[in-house]
Amino acid sequence: MKRNLLTLFLATALLFSCSSDKDDLNQDNNILGSWELTALEIDESTASDDEEFAQDILSFLSAINCSIMTITFNADLSVITENSGNYLEINVNPGGSGLDVPCPTEKDTSVDSYLYEGGVLTYIDEDQVETTVNVEISGTTMRINATELDFANFNDGGVLIFTKR
């Protein structure tokens, strides 16, 4: 399960750490700013153990103001991604009282490019492979359907929730 949770955060990081050419077609400004991954919404009736575990860990870390991922979209079509998901340490408390998940102190940072138009976010990696996802932004909440990210061991994938900071 630990490996699958890390895969979730790594896959998310890869989505937001690819590069593309800058393009003047980006007219949607509601994506501009810094967005923090704060939740994973899943269907409790059909969710896999991995999805439930990922939701629990992300909820716990968000409750202690620990940011696993922050994505900053700039007007010049650059995007800065800060990801701590690769540095998660998931342990069991010595008394068997639950999980011990300290907030990671290390993070990976990347500066890349993006295109956002009409609710569609597109990244092009260094091999010119495009990753496109539908994004729903309402006020200070951005929702990305994790199913579009094709996570291994995730039935429904759920919805990644980012909050604008």
N, CA, C and O of each residue as an XYZ file, in Angstrom:
660
protein
N       0.816     -1.191      0.000
C       0.000      0.000      0.000
C       0.862      1.257      0.000
O       0.558      2.235     -0.683
N       1.945      1.214      0.780
C       2.833      2.369      0.867
C       3.372      2.715     -0.516
O       3.439      3.882     -0.902
N       3.756      1.675     -1.251
C       4.296      1.891     -2.581
C       3.243      2.487     -3.508
O       3.562      3.338     -4.339
N       1.992      2.051     -3.376
C       0.930      2.581     -4.227
C       0.615      4.028     -3.893
O       0.319      4.821     -4.787
N       0.675      4.382     -2.602
C       0.469      5.778     -2.217
C       1.567      6.642     -2.816
O       1.309      7.728     -3.333
N       2.794      6.146     -2.739
C       3.899      6.909     -3.316
C       3.741      7.012     -4.831
O       4.083      8.031     -5.431
N       3.218      5.944     -5.445
C       2.967      5.982     -6.885
C       1.944      7.051     -7.216
O       2.086      7.750     -8.221
N       0.900      7.195     -6.376
C      -0.105      8.240     -6.586
C       0.552      9.613     -6.604
O       0.328     10.403     -7.521
N       1.364      9.895     -5.588
C       1.993     11.207     -5.512
C       3.028     11.392     -6.613
O       3.171     12.493     -7.145
N       3.759     10.322     -6.966
C       4.737     10.424     -8.038
C       4.048     10.681     -9.376
O       4.491     11.526    -10.154
N       2.962      9.951     -9.643
C       2.238     10.155    -10.903
C       1.674     11.564    -10.980
O       1.700     12.198    -12.035
N       1.163     12.049     -9.854
C       0.651     13.417     -9.830
C       1.773     14.401    -10.092
O       1.609     15.370    -10.833
N       2.922     14.137     -9.473
C       4.070     15.025     -9.672
C       4.513     15.021    -11.131
O       4.848     16.068    -11.686
N       4.513     13.844    -11.750
C       4.909     13.769    -13.153
C       3.954     14.543    -14.038
O       4.373     15.188    -14.999
N       2.684     14.481    -13.719
C       1.702     15.244    -14.495
C       2.046     16.721    -14.471
O       1.959     17.404    -15.492
N       2.433     17.206    -13.314
C       2.670     18.630    -13.145
C       4.130     19.009    -13.260
O       4.510     20.113    -12.868
N       4.978     18.101    -13.798
C       6.381     18.460    -13.903
C       6.925     18.217    -15.300
O       8.122     17.986    -15.475
N       6.065     18.268    -16.273
C       6.484     18.126    -17.660
C       6.563     19.498    -18.296
O       6.023     20.470    -17.768
N       7.239     19.574    -19.433
C       7.402     20.882    -20.058
C       6.654     20.955    -21.378
O       6.370     19.934    -22.005
N       6.338     22.177    -21.790
C       5.733     22.409    -23.099
C       6.189     23.768    -23.599
O       6.728     24.577    -22.845
N       5.965     24.001    -24.876
C       6.284     25.312    -25.426
C       5.270     26.319    -24.945
O       4.095     25.991    -24.780
N       5.710     27.545    -24.715
C       4.786     28.604    -24.306
C       3.918     28.964    -25.507
O       4.360     28.912    -26.654
N       2.696     29.324    -25.217
C       1.739     29.582    -26.272
C       0.839     30.728    -25.840
O       0.400     30.770    -24.690
N       0.564     31.636    -26.726
C      -0.275     32.782    -26.398
C      -1.761     32.429    -26.351
O      -2.595     33.303    -26.119
N      -2.100     31.157    -26.568
C      -3.501     30.774    -26.581
C      -4.100     30.664    -25.187
O      -5.310     30.480    -25.051
N      -3.280     30.772    -24.151
C      -3.773     30.605    -22.780
C      -4.537     31.845    -22.349
O      -3.935     32.826    -21.910
N      -5.867     31.808    -22.472
C      -6.701     32.961    -22.138
C      -7.408     32.797    -20.797
O      -7.971     33.762    -20.279
N      -7.390     31.596    -20.226
C      -8.085     31.338    -18.975
C      -7.173     31.699    -17.810
O      -6.159     31.041    -17.576
N      -7.541     32.750    -17.083
C      -6.689     33.231    -16.001
C      -7.068     32.682    -14.637
O      -6.347     32.924    -13.669
N      -8.178     31.948    -14.520
C      -8.581     31.473    -13.203
C      -7.663     30.390    -12.650
O      -7.758     30.049    -11.471
N      -6.787     29.849    -13.466
C      -5.844     28.842    -12.996
C      -4.589     29.493    -12.392
O      -3.824     28.831    -11.690
N      -4.383     30.773    -12.661
C      -3.178     31.449    -12.186
C      -3.123     31.467    -10.664
O      -4.137     31.647     -9.989
N      -1.920     31.278    -10.142
C      -1.709     31.302     -8.696
C      -1.186     29.973     -8.196
O      -0.877     29.073     -8.977
N      -1.090     29.862     -6.871
C      -0.573     28.656     -6.226
C      -1.712     27.779     -5.731
O      -2.652     28.255     -5.094
N      -1.612     26.505     -6.032
C      -2.633     25.514     -5.670
C      -1.967     24.405     -4.859
O      -0.922     23.877     -5.241
N      -2.585     24.068     -3.747
C      -2.049     23.035     -2.861
C      -2.962     21.811     -2.890
O      -4.180     21.941     -2.771
N      -2.375     20.623     -3.048
C      -3.149     19.383     -3.001
C      -3.620     19.177     -1.566
O      -2.804     19.020     -0.658
N      -4.938     19.176     -1.361
C      -5.471     19.117     -0.003
C      -6.361     17.908      0.262
O      -6.622     17.586      1.421
N      -6.831     17.238     -0.775
C      -7.742     16.122     -0.527
C      -7.825     15.198     -1.733
O      -7.476     15.563     -2.856
N      -8.294     14.008     -1.462
C      -8.621     13.038     -2.494
C     -10.032     12.575     -2.197
O     -10.284     11.964     -1.159
N     -10.955     12.864     -3.107
C     -12.335     12.400     -2.958
C     -12.469     11.063     -3.662
O     -12.064     10.909     -4.814
N     -13.046     10.089     -2.950
C     -13.239      8.760     -3.529
C     -14.659      8.300     -3.252
O     -15.335      8.839     -2.376
N     -15.104      7.313     -3.992
C     -16.396      6.676     -3.755
C     -16.145      5.561     -2.746
O     -15.575      4.523     -3.083
N     -16.574      5.782     -1.511
C     -16.316      4.832     -0.419
C     -16.844      3.433     -0.729
O     -16.275      2.444     -0.266
N     -17.921      3.337     -1.504
C     -18.524      2.029     -1.773
C     -17.738      1.205     -2.783
O     -17.875     -0.018     -2.815
N     -16.923      1.846     -3.605
C     -16.177      1.109     -4.629
C     -14.665      1.313     -4.530
O     -13.915      0.737     -5.319
N     -14.215      2.111     -3.589
C     -12.787      2.445     -3.500
C     -11.953      1.229     -3.101
O     -12.374      0.385     -2.309
N     -10.765      1.175     -3.676
C      -9.814      0.123     -3.309
C      -9.155      0.499     -1.980
O      -9.264      1.636     -1.520
N      -8.480     -0.462     -1.380
C      -7.736     -0.186     -0.145
C      -6.688      0.893     -0.384
O      -6.455      1.738      0.480
N      -6.057      0.869     -1.554
C      -5.032      1.870     -1.883
C      -5.637      3.272     -1.941
O      -5.036      4.229     -1.454
N      -6.823      3.392     -2.536
C      -7.490      4.696     -2.611
C      -7.862      5.204     -1.221
O      -7.681      6.381     -0.910
N      -8.382      4.309     -0.392
C      -8.746      4.702      0.972
C      -7.515      5.113      1.773
O      -7.551      6.091      2.519
N      -6.428      4.361      1.613
C      -5.191      4.673      2.327
C      -4.638      6.023      1.882
O      -4.230      6.835      2.712
N      -4.626      6.261      0.577
C      -4.144      7.550      0.058
C      -4.994      8.695      0.579
O      -4.466      9.744      0.947
N      -6.315      8.501      0.613
C      -7.212      9.531      1.128
C      -6.923      9.815      2.599
O      -6.860     10.973      3.012
N      -6.748      8.753      3.390
C      -6.475      8.916      4.823
C      -5.163      9.658      5.065
O      -5.107     10.566      5.894
N      -4.129      9.283      4.356
C      -2.823      9.922      4.547
C      -2.891     11.389      4.145
O      -2.395     12.250      4.871
N      -3.497     11.683      3.001
C      -3.593     13.073      2.547
C      -4.447     13.900      3.502
O      -4.114     15.051      3.787
N      -5.539     13.331      3.999
C      -6.382     14.040      4.973
C      -5.607     14.341      6.245
O      -5.686     15.448      6.776
N      -4.863     13.366      6.732
C      -4.065     13.555      7.940
C      -3.038     14.664      7.748
O      -2.912     15.552      8.592
N      -2.305     14.613      6.641
C      -1.263     15.614      6.397
C      -1.857     17.008      6.194
O      -1.289     17.997      6.658
N      -2.992     17.091      5.508
C      -3.646     18.395      5.316
C      -4.097     18.971      6.652
O      -4.024     20.182      6.861
N      -4.565     18.111      7.560
C      -5.045     18.568      8.868
C      -3.927     19.165      9.718
O      -4.185     19.996     10.590
N      -2.685     18.743      9.468
C      -1.558     19.304     10.220
C      -0.807     20.355      9.387
O       0.343     20.689      9.671
N      -1.491     20.868      8.347
C      -0.927     21.903      7.465
C       0.374     21.478      6.802
O       1.305     22.270      6.656
N       0.419     20.236      6.410
C       1.573     19.703      5.695
C       1.222     19.635      4.214
O       0.296     18.924      3.823
N       1.951     20.365      3.403
C       1.698     20.398      1.965
C       2.555     19.350      1.266
O       3.784     19.400      1.317
N       1.897     18.412      0.621
C       2.607     17.375     -0.140
C       2.940     17.876     -1.538
O       3.979     17.527     -2.100
N       2.048     18.699     -2.099
C       2.292     19.224     -3.439
C       1.699     20.610     -3.583
O       0.547     20.848     -3.218
N       2.490     21.520     -4.117
C       2.016     22.850     -4.465
C       2.380     23.108     -5.915
O       3.508     22.862     -6.342
N       1.414     23.603     -6.661
C       1.618     23.913     -8.079
C       1.301     25.385     -8.270
O       0.226     25.847     -7.888
N       2.233     26.122     -8.860
C       2.032     27.547     -9.106
C       2.024     27.795    -10.606
O       3.022     27.587    -11.296
N       0.863     28.247    -11.096
C       0.704     28.581    -12.506
C       0.931     30.083    -12.664
O       0.265     30.884    -12.008
N       1.856     30.461    -13.521
C       2.187     31.863    -13.769
C       1.625     32.334    -15.100
O       1.367     31.531    -15.996
N       1.438     33.642    -15.221
C       0.867     34.233    -16.436
C       1.753     34.017    -17.661
O       1.257     34.018    -18.787
N       3.052     33.831    -17.457
C       3.962     33.611    -18.590
C       3.967     32.152    -19.060
O       4.834     31.749    -19.835
N       2.985     31.355    -18.581
C       2.800     29.938    -18.916
C       3.866     29.029    -18.316
O       4.029     27.888    -18.748
N       4.589     29.534    -17.323
C       5.487     28.662    -16.570
C       4.719     28.112    -15.385
O       3.795     28.748    -14.878
N       5.102     26.941    -14.953
C       4.475     26.297    -13.807
C       5.594     25.761    -12.910
O       6.528     25.105    -13.371
N       5.469     26.061    -11.620
C       6.444     25.596    -10.638
C       5.752     24.539     -9.782
O       4.711     24.801     -9.179
N       6.332     23.356     -9.733
C       5.771     22.267     -8.956
C       6.719     21.926     -7.817
O       7.905     21.676     -8.027
N       6.172     21.922     -6.608
C       6.920     21.498     -5.426
C       6.232     20.248     -4.896
O       5.055     20.284     -4.538
N       6.971     19.139     -4.845
C       6.394     17.852     -4.489
C       7.213     17.194     -3.387
O       8.415     16.979     -3.537
N       6.541     16.873     -2.268
C       7.177     16.176     -1.147
C       6.764     14.713     -1.082
O       7.229     13.979     -0.209
N       5.904     14.282     -1.985
C       5.368     12.923     -1.950
C       6.412     11.834     -2.004
O       6.196     10.750     -1.461
N       7.535     12.088     -2.642
C       8.593     11.086     -2.737
C       9.324     10.903     -1.414
O      10.107      9.964     -1.269
N       9.084     11.773     -0.458
C       9.804     11.746      0.815
C       8.912     11.357      1.986
O       9.300     11.532      3.141
N       7.724     10.832      1.706
C       6.826     10.389      2.766
C       7.424      9.197      3.503
O       7.946      8.269      2.886
N       7.343      9.234      4.812
C       7.733      8.112      5.650
C       6.492      7.681      6.411
O       5.981      8.418      7.254
N       6.016      6.493      6.111
C       4.805      6.004      6.750
C       5.207      4.889      7.704
O       5.693      3.841      7.281
N       4.999      5.124      8.994
C       5.376      4.181     10.036
C       4.164      3.908     10.917
O       3.162      4.621     10.852
N       4.265      2.883     11.730
C       3.229      2.577     12.714
C       3.733      3.082     14.060
O       4.891      2.864     14.418
N       2.853      3.763     14.809
C       3.224      4.237     16.135
C       3.644      3.050     16.998
O       3.057      1.973     16.890
N       4.652      3.231     17.853
C       5.162      2.124     18.670
C       4.088      1.421     19.504
O       4.162      0.202     19.660
N       3.129      2.107     20.028
C       2.093      1.493     20.859
C       0.959      0.883     20.060
O      -0.033      0.441     20.640
N       1.082      0.849     18.753
C       0.016      0.308     17.913
C      -1.194      1.223     17.846
O      -2.309      0.770     17.588
N      -0.973      2.515     18.079
C      -2.094      3.460     18.126
C      -2.374      4.126     16.791
O      -3.083      5.131     16.741
N      -1.845      3.601     15.741
C      -2.119      4.166     14.429
C      -0.851      4.452     13.650
O       0.243      4.035     14.028
N      -1.022      5.167     12.566
C       0.111      5.485     11.711
C       0.844      6.729     12.206
O       0.259      7.630     12.807
N       2.120      6.740     11.935
C       2.963      7.897     12.216
C       3.464      8.385     10.859
O       4.276      7.722     10.214
N       2.975      9.545     10.433
C       3.342     10.088      9.125
C       3.832     11.520      9.332
O       3.037     12.460      9.309
N       5.146     11.689      9.536
C       5.651     13.052      9.717
C       5.619     13.824      8.398
O       5.718     13.240      7.318
N       5.481     15.125      8.504
C       5.497     15.978      7.318
C       6.901     15.963      6.716
O       7.866     16.266      7.418
N       7.039     15.623      5.447
C       8.369     15.598      4.836
C       9.021     16.987      4.848
O       8.354     18.002      4.649
N      10.310     17.007      5.081
C      11.052     18.266      5.073
C      11.750     18.498      3.746
O      12.228     19.600      3.482
N      11.813     17.481      2.916
C      12.445     17.609      1.604
C      11.362     17.694      0.536
O      10.240     17.223      0.722
N      11.730     18.310     -0.592
C      10.794     18.389     -1.715
C      11.571     18.475     -3.017
O      12.723     18.908     -3.048
N      10.932     18.064     -4.061
C      11.465     18.215     -5.411
C      10.763     19.401     -6.044
O       9.551     19.561     -5.903
N      11.519     20.228     -6.736
C      10.953     21.402     -7.392
C      11.294     21.356     -8.873
O      12.428     21.069     -9.257
N      10.298     21.642     -9.693
C      10.540     21.731    -11.132
C       9.865     22.980    -11.676
O       8.839     23.425    -11.161
N      10.452     23.530    -12.713
C       9.886     24.683    -13.403
C       9.685     24.269    -14.850
O      10.643     23.945    -15.551
N       8.440     24.282    -15.290
C       8.100     23.817    -16.624
C       7.107     24.769    -17.266
O       6.960     25.908    -16.824
N       6.430     24.310    -18.300
C       5.435     25.122    -19.007
C       4.114     24.375    -19.073
O       4.064     23.156    -18.904
N       3.045     25.122    -19.320
C       1.719     24.526    -19.407
C       0.872     25.317    -20.383
O       1.216     26.429    -20.785
N      -0.240     24.713    -20.749
C      -1.295     25.361    -21.521
C      -2.603     25.091    -20.796
O      -2.861     23.955    -20.398
N      -3.416     26.093    -20.619
C      -4.732     25.896    -20.013
C      -5.738     26.681    -20.825
O      -5.648     27.901    -20.963
N      -6.698     25.948    -21.359
C      -7.693     26.591    -22.222
C      -9.007     25.830    -22.129
O      -9.055     24.617    -22.332
N     -10.059     26.553    -21.823
C     -11.392     25.965    -21.798
C     -11.532     24.798    -20.847
O     -12.246     23.844    -21.157
N     -10.877     24.841    -19.702
C     -10.975     23.763    -18.730
C     -10.095     22.570    -19.023
O     -10.206     21.540    -18.359
N      -9.217     22.695    -20.013
C      -8.320     21.597    -20.365
C      -6.883     22.035    -20.073
O      -6.416     23.054    -20.581
N      -6.198     21.253    -19.251
C      -4.814     21.519    -18.878
C      -3.926     20.550    -19.643
O      -4.137     19.338    -19.590
N      -2.929     21.079    -20.358
C      -2.057     20.251    -21.182
C      -0.596     20.469    -20.808
O      -0.132     21.601    -20.665
N       0.111     19.361    -20.655
C       1.557     19.348    -20.440
C       2.186     18.552    -21.558
O       1.601     17.586    -22.049
N       3.368     18.952    -21.959
C       4.133     18.190    -22.949
C       5.480     17.903    -22.316
O       6.208     18.826    -21.951
N       5.824     16.593    -22.180
C       7.068     16.248    -21.511
C       8.266     16.446    -22.423
O       8.134     16.847    -23.580
N       9.437     16.154    -21.875
C      10.678     16.377    -22.633
C      10.768     15.524    -23.887
O      11.542     15.835    -24.793
N       9.975     14.436    -23.953
C       9.914     13.595    -25.145
C       8.788     14.019    -26.080
O       8.459     13.309    -27.030
N       8.193     15.200    -25.801
C       7.083     15.746    -26.583
C       5.822     14.898    -26.493
O       4.988     14.936    -27.398
N       5.670     14.128    -25.408
C       4.460     13.363    -25.151
C       3.513     14.256    -24.363
O       3.877     14.783    -23.312
N       2.300     14.424    -24.872
C       1.324     15.299    -24.225
C       0.529     14.565    -23.164
O       0.148     13.408    -23.343
N       0.286     15.246    -22.062
C      -0.626     14.781    -21.022
C      -1.704     15.841    -20.899
O      -1.416     17.006    -20.622
N      -2.933     15.437    -21.105
C      -4.055     16.368    -21.071
C      -5.083     15.871    -20.071
O      -5.461     14.699    -20.087
N      -5.536     16.773    -19.194
C      -6.577     16.434    -18.225
C      -7.611     17.548    -18.190
O      -7.298     18.716    -18.422
N      -8.829     17.173    -17.901
C      -9.889     18.154    -17.692
C      -9.776     18.678    -16.273
O      -9.563     17.912    -15.333
N      -9.920     19.979    -16.124
C      -9.795     20.630    -14.831
C     -11.062     21.425    -14.577
O     -11.542     22.146    -15.452
N     -11.597     21.290    -13.377
C     -12.772     22.059    -12.988
C     -12.346     23.022    -11.884
O     -11.908     22.595    -10.816
N     -12.476     24.322    -12.144
C     -12.106     25.330    -11.156
C     -13.365     26.082    -10.747
O     -14.107     26.600    -11.582
N     -13.583     26.124     -9.439
C     -14.706     26.855     -8.874
C     -14.179     27.635     -7.676
O     -13.905     27.067     -6.619
N     -14.042     28.948     -7.859
C     -13.505     29.776     -6.780
C     -12.091     29.391     -6.437
O     -11.183     29.525     -7.258
N     -11.902     28.908     -5.216
C     -10.552     28.548     -4.758
C     -10.327     27.041     -4.758
O      -9.408     26.551     -4.101
N     -11.159     26.301     -5.491
C     -11.027     24.850     -5.553
C     -10.800     24.402     -6.996
O     -11.522     24.808     -7.907
N      -9.796     23.565     -7.185
C      -9.515     22.971     -8.488
C      -9.642     21.459     -8.335
O      -9.051     20.865     -7.433
N     -10.419     20.845     -9.225
C     -10.669     19.413     -9.184
C     -10.113     18.771    -10.457
O     -10.347     19.245    -11.569
N      -9.372     17.678    -10.260
C      -8.829     16.911    -11.379
C      -9.212     15.458    -11.162
O      -8.903     14.879    -10.121
N      -9.884     14.867    -12.142
C     -10.286     13.478    -12.045
C      -9.038     12.602    -12.140
O      -8.361     12.587    -13.168
N      -8.741     11.879    -11.070
C      -7.538     11.047    -11.026
C      -7.605      9.889    -12.012
O      -6.568      9.340    -12.383
N      -8.796      9.509    -12.441
C      -8.924      8.434    -13.423
C      -8.208      8.803    -14.714
O      -7.636      7.937    -15.375
N      -8.236     10.077    -15.077
C      -7.558     10.523    -16.293
C      -6.043     10.393    -16.186
O      -5.340     10.436    -17.196
N      -5.540     10.233    -14.960
C      -4.103     10.106    -14.753
C      -3.643      8.658    -14.802
O      -2.441      8.393    -14.779
N      -4.586      7.707    -14.871
C      -4.305      6.285    -15.039
C      -3.386      5.738    -13.946
O      -2.345      5.152    -14.244
N      -3.773      5.930    -12.668
C      -3.002      5.392    -11.556
C      -3.183      3.884    -11.470
O      -4.291      3.370    -11.622
N      -2.089      3.186    -11.226
C      -2.167      1.747    -11.023
C      -2.857      1.468     -9.686
O      -2.692      2.226     -8.731
N      -3.626      0.385     -9.622
C      -4.297     -0.073     -8.402
C      -5.359      0.885     -7.888
O      -5.729      0.813     -6.716
N      -5.857      1.777     -8.728
C      -6.929      2.674     -8.324
C      -8.129      2.378     -9.210
O      -8.080      2.576    -10.424
N      -9.208      1.901     -8.594
C     -10.406      1.528     -9.348
C     -11.049      2.742     -9.997
O     -11.107      2.854    -11.221
N     -11.525      3.639     -9.163
C     -12.200      4.837     -9.649
C     -11.239      5.995     -9.815
O     -11.521      6.938    -10.554
N     -10.112      5.932     -9.135
C      -9.143      7.018     -9.192
C      -9.483      8.147     -8.255
O      -8.599      8.717     -7.615
N     -10.745      8.475     -8.167
C     -11.134      9.584     -7.316
C     -10.866     10.920     -7.976
O     -10.550     11.007     -9.163
N     -11.002     11.958     -7.170
C     -10.799     13.318     -7.648
C      -9.771     13.992     -6.756
O      -9.933     14.041     -5.537
N      -8.714     14.510     -7.365
C      -7.711     15.262     -6.620
C      -8.232     16.671     -6.415
O      -8.669     17.322     -7.364
N      -8.187     17.141     -5.181
C      -8.688     18.460     -4.831
C      -7.503     19.358     -4.474
O      -6.722     19.055     -3.572
N      -7.392     20.454     -5.193
C      -6.366     21.454     -4.921
C      -7.069     22.708     -4.420
O      -8.140     23.069     -4.908
N      -6.460     23.365     -3.446
C      -7.007     24.598     -2.891
C      -6.058     25.749     -3.202
O      -4.851     25.646     -2.987
N      -6.615     26.844     -3.708
C      -5.795     28.004     -4.060
C      -5.312     28.696     -2.799
O      -6.090     28.927     -1.873
N      -4.051     29.020     -2.762
C      -3.449     29.684     -1.603
C      -3.136     31.113     -1.929
O      -2.624     31.842     -1.079
